[in-house]
Amino acid sequence: MKIQQIKFSGSRNSYSILIGRNILSILPKKIKVICPKVQKIALIIDKNVPNKLKKLIRNKLKRYKLVFLNFNANEKSKSIKTVNEIVEKLLLLNFNRSDLIIGVGGGITGDVTGFIASIFKRGINYINIPTTLLAQVDASIGGKTGVNSRLGKNLIGSFYQPKLVISDTSILNSLPKKEFICGYAEILKHSIIKDKKFFNWLKKNTKNIFSKRLKYLNYAIKKSCLIKMFFVNQDVNERNKRMVLNFGHTFAHAIEKKNNFSKNISHGEAVLSGMILESRLSLLKGLCSVKTYKQIIDVYEENNLSYTYKKFSNSKAIRDLIPFLKNDKKNEDKKINFLLLKAIGRTAEPNKNKIDITTLKKVSKLLVNRNF
Ligand SMILES: NC(=O)c1ccc[n+]([C@@H]2O[C@H](COP(=O)([O-])OP(=O)(O)OC[C@H]3O[C@@H](n4cnc5c(N)ncnc54)[C@H](O)[C@@H]3O)[C@@H](O)[C@H]2O)c1
C-alpha cells in the first residue's frame, strides 16, 4: 500500500492529505493519533458512494460508536435546512467536541460536513474522505466550507480545516465520466495557472488519467493539490492571490447560471469552456501569445474536449452571457473582473483586468474561434 502524503501548514493548524489506492484501512490508526479522545463518530455519506465502501468503513471503525447519515448530495440539499437537521441529530446523540465527524462524498458532502463541523459546539473534529476527482484535487483543499442560500451558491459558510484528508483513488472507479471531467478541468486549470512542466506532462498523459491508470492519476492529484495549496497558503481568507484559482471560472459561472445549473452542462464542462474564452480574451488584450492559446486548444482537441467550447463559436452565445457575467462575485464596480493569462504557468495579477460591458460587447465578436 503506497501512500503519498502532503502536509498543509496553516497559521492556526496543520493536517495531512493522504493519496493512494485502497488506503482507507489506515483510518483507525490515524484517528487514534490525531483525535485520541474520540468515542462517537458520525459519518455523513453521499448516497451514491458504493455500498462496499460503507461496509469497509463500518468494519474498520467498529470499535467506535458509529452513526451513519446517508446524504442525498445535490445543490438543493446543500442547505442550511440539511445542516440544521444533522446538527440536531448529533445534539440528541450527545456528540461533543472530542468526538468526530467524517464526510464521505464529493465536494457537496465535504462542504456541508465541514460547515457542520465548524459550527457544531463551535468546532468538532473533522475528517474528509473525498470521493470525486473534483473533491480530491480541489474542494478538499483550502478549508472553505458552506451551503447555498436561495439567493445564491455558497453564500453561507466558514473557513475550517479538517484534521485529515484521505483521497483513495480506488473510490473513483464508480465515478461517472461527466463527473470525472469536472475534476480533470480543475487539474488542467492548475497546470495552466502555475506549472508549465506539469502542463506539458498533462499534454502527454491526459489519456492515462482518463483511463484511471494509477501511477498517472496519483501524480496528477498530488500535483494539483500542491498547486491549490500554494495559492491557498498565500491567501487563506481569499483576499487577492487566491483569485488566480478563478481562471476560467468567470465565464464558467455565467454559463452555469445562464443554463439554470442544468445537468446538460456540468461545472467541469463550463470551466473547460470558460478557460478557452478567457484565454481568447487574454490573447485579444495582448497578454498571451497565439502559441500559448494553441497549446491549450491542442489538449482539448487531442482528448475530445473541444465540444465544451464549440458551443460558444458565435458572438450571440457569448453576448447572452453578459447579464450573468455582471453578477460575478469578484466584480467591485460595473466592470467585469477577469483573471487572465500571460503564458502557460503564469497569470496576470488579480484585479488588473476589469472590462466594461461596452468593450465586452465589442470583443464578443472577436472571441469567436475563427479569428485565431
Ligand atoms: N470548498 C471548496 O473549496 C470547493 C471547491 C470547489 C468546489 N466546491 C463545491 O463542490 C461541489 C461540487 O463537487 P463535486 O463535483 O464533487 O460534486 P458532488 O458532491 O455533487 O458529486 C458529484 C456527483 O457524484 C456522486 N458521487 C460522489 N462520489 C461518487 C463515487 N465515488 N461514485 C459514484 N458517484 C459518486 C454524487 O452523488 C453526485 O451525484 C459544489 O457544490 C462546489 O460549490 C467546493
The ligand as an SDF file (V2000), in Angstrom:
LIG
                    3D

 44 48  0  0  0  0  0  0  0  0999 V2000
  -14.7540   24.0610   -0.7230 N   0  0  0  0  0  0  0  0  0  0  0  0
  -14.1430   24.3280   -1.8290 C   0  0  0  0  0  0  0  0  0  0  0  0
  -13.0440   24.8870   -1.8580 O   0  0  0  0  0  0  0  0  0  0  0  0
  -14.7870   23.9230   -3.1210 C   0  0  0  0  0  0  0  0  0  0  0  0
  -14.0480   23.9480   -4.3130 C   0  0  0  0  0  0  0  0  0  0  0  0
  -14.6650   23.5230   -5.4760 C   0  0  0  0  0  0  0  0  0  0  0  0
  -15.9800   23.0950   -5.4640 C   0  0  0  0  0  0  0  0  0  0  0  0
  -16.6700   23.1020   -4.2820 N   0  0  0  0  0  0  0  0  0  0  0  0
  -18.0700   22.6510   -4.2390 C   0  0  0  0  0  0  0  0  0  0  0  0
  -18.0830   21.2800   -4.5780 O   0  0  0  0  0  0  0  0  0  0  0  0
  -19.3290   20.9490   -5.1780 C   0  0  0  0  0  0  0  0  0  0  0  0
  -19.0510   20.1380   -6.4060 C   0  0  0  0  0  0  0  0  0  0  0  0
  -18.3410   18.9920   -6.0220 O   0  0  0  0  0  0  0  0  0  0  0  0
  -18.4390   17.6250   -6.8340 P   0  0  0  0  0  0  0  0  0  0  0  0
  -18.1880   17.8990   -8.2670 O   0  0  0  0  0  0  0  0  0  0  0  0
  -17.6150   16.6140   -6.1340 O   0  0  0  0  0  0  0  0  0  0  0  0
  -19.9950   17.3410   -6.7500 O   0  0  0  0  0  0  0  0  0  0  0  0
  -20.9310   16.3650   -5.8800 P   0  0  0  0  0  0  0  0  0  0  0  0
  -20.5550   16.3410   -4.4710 O   0  0  0  0  0  0  0  0  0  0  0  0
  -22.3110   16.7550   -6.2500 O   0  0  0  0  0  0  0  0  0  0  0  0
  -20.6410   14.9460   -6.5270 O   0  0  0  0  0  0  0  0  0  0  0  0
  -20.9540   14.7580   -7.8920 C   0  0  0  0  0  0  0  0  0  0  0  0
  -21.8520   13.5360   -8.1010 C   0  0  0  0  0  0  0  0  0  0  0  0
  -21.0730   12.3620   -7.9290 O   0  0  0  0  0  0  0  0  0  0  0  0
  -21.6990   11.4760   -6.9960 C   0  0  0  0  0  0  0  0  0  0  0  0
  -20.6090   10.7230   -6.3760 N   0  0  0  0  0  0  0  0  0  0  0  0
  -19.7500   11.1330   -5.4200 C   0  0  0  0  0  0  0  0  0  0  0  0
  -18.8050   10.2110   -5.2320 N   0  0  0  0  0  0  0  0  0  0  0  0
  -19.0670    9.1820   -6.0550 C   0  0  0  0  0  0  0  0  0  0  0  0
  -18.4430    7.9350   -6.3290 C   0  0  0  0  0  0  0  0  0  0  0  0
  -17.2950    7.5930   -5.7430 N   0  0  0  0  0  0  0  0  0  0  0  0
  -19.0110    7.1310   -7.2510 N   0  0  0  0  0  0  0  0  0  0  0  0
  -20.1500    7.5000   -7.9000 C   0  0  0  0  0  0  0  0  0  0  0  0
  -20.7740    8.6600   -7.7060 N   0  0  0  0  0  0  0  0  0  0  0  0
  -20.2420    9.4920   -6.7950 C   0  0  0  0  0  0  0  0  0  0  0  0
  -22.5190   12.3900   -6.1170 C   0  0  0  0  0  0  0  0  0  0  0  0
  -23.5760   11.7210   -5.5130 O   0  0  0  0  0  0  0  0  0  0  0  0
  -23.0030   13.4290   -7.1130 C   0  0  0  0  0  0  0  0  0  0  0  0
  -24.1240   12.9510   -7.8150 O   0  0  0  0  0  0  0  0  0  0  0  0
  -20.0390   22.2710   -5.4710 C   0  0  0  0  0  0  0  0  0  0  0  0
  -21.1000   22.4330   -4.5590 O   0  0  0  0  0  0  0  0  0  0  0  0
  -18.9680   23.3160   -5.2480 C   0  0  0  0  0  0  0  0  0  0  0  0
  -19.5040   24.5290   -4.7600 O   0  0  0  0  0  0  0  0  0  0  0  0
  -16.1010   23.4910   -3.1300 C   0  0  0  0  0  0  0  0  0  0  0  0
  1  2  1  0
  2  3  2  0
  2  4  1  0
  4  5  1  0
  4 44  2  0
  5  6  2  0
  6  7  1  0
  7  8  2  0
  8  9  1  0
  8 44  1  0
  9 10  1  0
  9 42  1  0
 10 11  1  0
 11 12  1  0
 11 40  1  0
 12 13  1  0
 13 14  1  0
 14 15  2  0
 14 16  1  0
 14 17  1  0
 17 18  1  0
 18 19  2  0
 18 20  1  0
 18 21  1  0
 21 22  1  0
 22 23  1  0
 23 24  1  0
 23 38  1  0
 24 25  1  0
 25 26  1  0
 25 36  1  0
 26 27  1  0
 26 35  1  0
 27 28  2  0
 28 29  1  0
 29 30  1  0
 29 35  2  0
 30 31  1  0
 30 32  2  0
 32 33  1  0
 33 34  2  0
 34 35  1  0
 36 37  1  0
 36 38  1  0
 38 39  1  0
 40 41  1  0
 40 42  1  0
 42 43  1  0
M  CHG  2   8   1  16  -1
M  END
$$$$
